[in-house]
Amino acid sequence: RFGYRIQPKFTTSVEINYDRIRLPDPYPSADIILVAPRFEFTFTKNLYWATLLQYSNQRENLSLNTRLQWRFAPLSDLFLVYNDNYYTEDRYNSIFIPRVKNRSLNLKLTYWLDL
């Protein structure tokens, strides 16, 4: 994992994993690659934005996860999260055009009750 930080607002990192799996016959061998760049930005002490882009050749999947977080009170947050997943394998076209697997937009609220 390699990372870089510009104080106090921006952080980026990239993680690259390579696994070479060799098994005896009749089991299949595999070379598995995972690439995951991450970006984080702090607008204010209460407003954050984070994004993760991830590719896996094992699942032939490209995914995007981006989250906006607003801390409106201690231990109380509002999250807006967008997820996007794509198939990257296309056996019928020679041109790389990812196909949408699924998408979601979520709004989540956490609130701390001092009981």
Phi, psi and omega per residue, in radians:
R1 nan 2.333 3.111
F2 -2.125 2.338 -3.109
G3 -2.388 2.769 3.114
Y4 -2.498 2.429 -3.091
R5 -2.317 2.303 3.016
I6 -1.913 1.899 -3.062
Q7 -1.171 2.476 -0.205
P8 -1.764 0.224 -2.901
K9 -1.748 -0.637 -2.880
F10 -2.257 2.397 3.054
T11 -2.374 2.409 3.041
T12 -2.414 2.627 3.082
S13 -2.687 2.803 3.050
V14 -2.402 2.379 3.104
E15 -2.058 2.270 3.116
I16 -2.227 2.153 3.102
N17 -2.106 2.363 3.060
Y18 -2.277 2.145 3.103
D19 -2.136 2.202 3.090
R20 -1.873 2.021 -3.078
I21 -1.961 2.105 3.120
R22 -2.096 2.106 -3.115
L23 -2.131 2.675 3.106
P24 -1.248 2.759 3.064
D25 -1.050 2.489 0.199
P26 -1.696 0.263 -3.083
Y27 -1.458 2.541 -3.104
P28 -1.397 2.541 3.008
S29 -1.622 2.887 -3.095
A30 -2.724 2.637 2.942
D31 -2.006 2.005 -3.039
I32 -1.923 2.220 -3.121
I33 -2.107 2.326 3.062
L34 -2.289 2.171 3.118
V35 -2.151 2.248 -3.047
A36 -2.498 1.583 2.987
P37 -1.375 2.547 -3.103
R38 -2.332 2.449 3.125
F39 -2.303 2.374 3.114
E40 -2.371 2.362 -3.127
F41 -2.336 2.344 3.107
T42 -1.883 1.984 3.117
F43 -1.357 -0.880 3.092
T44 -2.442 -3.107 3.120
K45 -1.197 -0.182 -3.123
N46 -2.096 0.016 -3.079
L47 -2.302 2.123 -3.042
Y48 -2.272 2.696 3.053
W49 -2.409 2.275 3.141
A50 -2.345 2.451 -3.141
T51 -2.371 2.386 3.063
L52 -2.208 2.226 3.042
L53 -2.003 2.284 -3.030
Q54 -2.417 2.347 3.078
Y55 -2.146 2.355 3.074
S56 -2.300 2.156 3.097
N57 -1.388 -0.299 3.109
Q58 -1.156 -0.738 -3.140
R59 -1.751 -0.019 -3.067
E60 0.884 0.944 -2.998
N61 -2.315 2.401 2.992
L62 -2.107 2.199 -3.095
S63 -2.273 2.604 3.102
L64 -2.219 2.281 3.061
N65 -2.300 2.110 3.099
T66 -2.277 2.415 -3.006
R67 -2.374 2.273 3.004
L68 -1.875 2.207 -3.068
Q69 -2.169 2.232 3.092
W70 -2.084 2.056 3.079
R71 -1.632 1.794 -3.048
F72 -1.635 -0.214 3.076
A73 -2.769 2.863 3.112
P74 -0.979 2.266 -3.137
L75 1.015 0.418 -3.132
S76 -2.278 2.109 -3.022
D77 -2.343 2.641 2.968
L78 -2.043 2.192 -3.118
F79 -2.011 2.369 2.948
L80 -2.075 2.036 -3.011
V81 -2.151 2.284 3.072
Y82 -2.065 2.237 3.093
N83 -2.118 2.463 3.120
D84 -2.474 2.231 3.125
N85 -2.186 2.427 -3.104
Y86 -2.260 2.519 2.888
Y87 -1.359 2.339 3.115
T88 -1.852 -0.198 3.135
E89 -1.529 2.260 3.096
D90 -2.392 1.768 -3.071
R91 -1.401 -0.162 -3.027
Y92 -1.857 -0.303 3.131
N93 -2.153 2.522 3.080
S94 -1.501 -0.217 3.112
I95 -1.560 2.326 -3.133
F96 -1.348 1.878 3.050
I97 -2.295 1.799 -3.134
P98 -1.092 2.463 3.100
R99 -1.810 2.411 -3.104
V100 -1.170 2.251 3.054
K101 -1.638 -0.930 3.061
N102 -2.841 2.792 3.108
R103 -2.433 2.649 3.049
S104 -2.658 2.617 3.024
L105 -2.271 2.099 -3.046
N106 -2.161 2.477 3.030
L107 -2.087 2.179 -3.084
K108 -2.280 2.401 3.121
L109 -2.134 2.249 2.986
T110 -2.086 2.386 -3.109
Y111 -2.404 2.286 -3.127
W112 -1.551 2.135 3.072
L113 -1.744 2.117 3.133
D114 -1.603 1.532 -3.082
L115 -1.662 nan nan
